Amino acid sequence: MDKSSVGVLGAGLMGAGIAEVTARGGYGVLLVDVSGKALEKAKVRIKASLDKSVEKGQLQASAAQDVFSRIRSSESYDELASAEFIVEAVYENMPVKKEAFKKLDAIAGPGVILASNTSALSITEIASVTKRPEKVIGLHFFYPVPRMKLVEMIRGLATSDESYNECRAYVEKIGKTPVLANDYPGFIVNRLLLPMMNEAVFLVMEGAKPEDVDAAMKLGCNHPMGPLELLDFVGLDVALATITGIYENMRDSKYRPCPLFVKMVEAGWLGRKSGRGFYNYS
């Protein structure tokens, strides 16, 4: 994909990360969010990430400055009309995604590919609200985006070979490794990972200590993080929303969220970002 201007819609953790790695790949980036505060936070986050790479000797200071200068921001959807490729990274909710794609479809040029950074939602359904379903695709990045090498690529029912090949070239140019996943809830990673984490919560509900569950998986399966540590890192609210979506779409009881999982989210015990989850970070 030889594009000079890539639009990224959504300046949260994922959007900021996608903007950063896209700029590192040599693309010009337009980061759009309706919240000016979110854009400011994203720029601070990107600058800190680049500075860390310089400190570790992974990037020259001049190169980091070049990367940062390739990212501009805006609070206006309309500016995405100039983008040659757009990655959506808004809140993981089907109505929100559909509304975003309706707007993008109306704004973007007729040949522009629209990619969604969804972690579990149907690309076919998202594409159905556009007049270009053959140019809609899923690109599921993983957090933290600059460090995680994987990108799941998800073709909707109508996604064309041309769109897939262009997106694969983009993913490879920004230094990521693409894998092709089927357009079913959870794709590959979350389809396997979330039931394991959910089962770990069931173990805690039944009386197991979180540290014992995590130690068992780290020492017995050589996982770098235990499932409950990982839940705290990702955010219990994010993980619960994803596995709930898989359960509602698959209608299979093996994806039923653990009641303790639900209660902890209701209590605001979301993990690291709230100061408390399965572990106390305060």
Helices and strands as residue ranges (DSSP letters): E 5-9, H 13-24, E 28-32, H 36-55, H 61-69, E 71-74, G 77-82, E 85-88, H 94-107, E 113-116, H 123-127, G 133-135, E 136-141, E 150-155, H 161-173, E 177-181, H 189-205, H 210-221, H 227-234, H 236-250, G 253-255, H 259-266, G 272-274
